[in-house]
């Protein structure tokens, strides 16, 4: 194991090839010094990721794989350690909203699949990265970016409820609790949960188009349609959350205390974005 040096930061972004994850990858590469490198791990890699790899040669590495598969997780972590010399920062952006189905009809296997991505994947990646994160924190005790875990959860973890969203809400509730417990067990690390707001991704597109009519209540579907008509004030571009996540990952902002999950603009106030 090679701990990250004080002059070099390796950031492993799970789900960094699309949506908020890709926007986070772009923001880091556009802002961070050339000694900051990014490994992107996930099932999907948008065309923009290949362009980034060309523009920032030597700073981006992509591992395509499934976060629910142990061998793929191990490959991503081992590749980051081998190519970039360690892992200073872990950013977990992977997540699925499906299945959206009423509790009386939902297949338990589909719920388990959602937990696999939203919850168990985060546990598995954290376990593998812990030795590297501890070493990075020890070697760089005054740099907020080193020994940092950032996990994207959701405000649906507690008070927000929609018909058919049981799998998503309960898996995010478990994920937020994991953030708290990981921080408690790893006092030398900084572990933060970040809530995006409603963001213009494929997930929001399906909701706006009323794909889940007959599962979600009519007034819930109408609410998403109206929010979409209002525009960015209600359905935000992914870059807004991503910029905050990138600043946390680079150590430009410390964010809230370790173990706390909150809206991205509480970790990094919007006036500072």
Secondary structure, DSSP 8 states (H G I E B T S, - for coil): -----TT-EEEEEETTTSHHHHHHHHHHHHHS-TTEEEEEEES---HHHHHHHHHTTTTEEEEE--TTSHHHHHHHHHHHHHHHSS-SEEEE----------TTT--HHHHHHHHIIIIIHHHHHHHHHHHHHHHHHHHTTT-TTTTEEEEEE-GGGTT---TT-HHHHHHHHHHHHHHHHHHHH-TTSEEEEEE--SBSSHHHHHHHTTTTBTTB-HHHHHHHHHHHHH-TTTSB-HHHHHHHHHHHHTTS---S-TT-EEEHHHHTTGGG-
